C-alpha cells in the first residue's frame, strides 16, 4: 500500500561561500541533507552549518 504524499520532504543544503569563492582552500562544495515541513516553511531553508572546505561556520541555503 502506497502512502500519501507527506508534509515532510528531504532537502539539500549547499554552502553559499564555496559557490562564490574561486580562491578557497580546496576544490569542493559542502552539502548537507535534512528534512523540512513544507506546510510550516514553504520558503527556502537557510541554516548556519560547518563547512569543511571553508573551515568555518557559514550559511547553507536550500537548493532546487
Phi, psi and omega in degrees: 000129181276142178274158175290162177293115184283174180274344180264133180231156178271130179235157178249129177256135183233141182297135181278328183282327180293326180289325185266339186268116179281323183260077181247178186298314180210163181286138178140161179231130180286131179226141175234149172244140181208178177244155176216156177270116185289340178281320182280328181226083182286340180281181179288136180278141179219116182233152176268113183231167179279131176252120182285342178276325177274342181067033179199173177274123180223167179285136175244127181253153179290135177263170180288000000 
